[in-house]
Amino acid sequence: MDKFTKAYCEEHKIFGLIQRQNWFITGFIAAFFSALLGAFVDESTTLGYVGFAIGAILDYFMRKNYLNELEKFKNGRSIYNLHIND
């Protein structure tokens, strides 16, 4: 399973960055950058909240995709089975 995670993270770089973090941390990082962008348009609070929600939602869907692919890998139906077994 470690080989699968390594191969998956190499292909999905953003997931590799957030893999060991909680969804809250991912949302907070997205909120920070959104608020920073919002400082230029005087909407930092609103964009901070929106950024947090978007970051948390993206984290959820990336983890869901990872778990689905991991399940396929365990059942031998994933494209990663070919890469790792070679």
C-alpha positions in Angstrom: 0.0 0.0 0.0 2.9 2.4 0.6 4.0 1.9 -3.0 0.5 2.8 -4.2 0.4 5.9 -2.1 3.8 7.0 -3.3 2.9 6.4 -7.0 -0.5 8.2 -6.5 1.1 11.2 -4.9 3.7 11.5 -7.6 0.9 11.7 -10.2 -1.3 13.9 -8.1 1.0 16.5 -6.7 -1.6 18.6 -4.9 -2.9 15.5 -3.0 0.7 14.7 -2.1 1.0 18.1 -0.4 -2.2 17.7 1.6 -2.1 14.0 2.3 -0.8 14.2 5.9 -2.9 17.3 6.8 -6.4 17.6 8.3 -9.1 19.1 6.1 -9.2 22.1 8.4 -5.5 22.9 7.7 -6.2 22.7 3.9 -9.2 25.0 4.3 -7.2 27.4 6.4 -4.4 27.6 3.9 -6.8 28.2 1.0 -8.6 30.9 3.2 -5.3 32.6 3.8 -4.5 32.9 0.2 -8.0 34.0 -0.7 -8.0 36.6 2.0 -4.7 37.9 0.8 -6.2 38.2 -2.7 -9.2 39.8 -1.2 -7.1 42.5 0.5 -6.5 43.9 -3.0 -10.2 44.2 -3.7 -11.4 45.1 -0.1 -13.2 41.8 0.4 -10.7 39.9 2.5 -13.2 38.6 5.0 -15.7 37.3 2.5 -13.0 35.8 0.2 -11.4 34.2 3.3 -14.6 32.4 4.2 -15.1 31.3 0.6 -11.5 30.2 0.3 -11.9 28.1 3.5 -15.0 26.4 2.2 -13.4 25.8 -1.2 -10.2 24.4 0.3 -12.2 22.1 2.6 -14.4 20.9 -0.2 -11.4 20.2 -2.5 -9.7 18.3 0.3 -12.8 16.1 0.7 -13.1 15.3 -3.0 -9.3 14.6 -3.4 -9.4 12.3 -0.4 -12.5 10.6 -1.8 -10.8 10.0 -5.1 -7.7 8.6 -3.4 -9.8 6.2 -1.3 -11.8 5.1 -4.4 -8.5 4.4 -6.3 -7.1 2.6 -3.3 -10.1 0.3 -3.2 -9.6 -0.4 -6.9 -5.9 -1.1 -6.3 -6.8 -3.6 -3.5 -9.2 -5.4 -5.9 -6.6 -5.4 -8.7 -8.6 -3.1 -11.0 -6.5 0.1 -10.8 -4.1 1.4 -13.4 -1.6 1.6 -10.6 -1.5 -2.2 -10.4 0.2 -2.2 -13.8 2.7 0.5 -12.7 3.7 -1.0 -9.4 3.8 -4.6 -10.5 6.2 -3.9 -13.4 
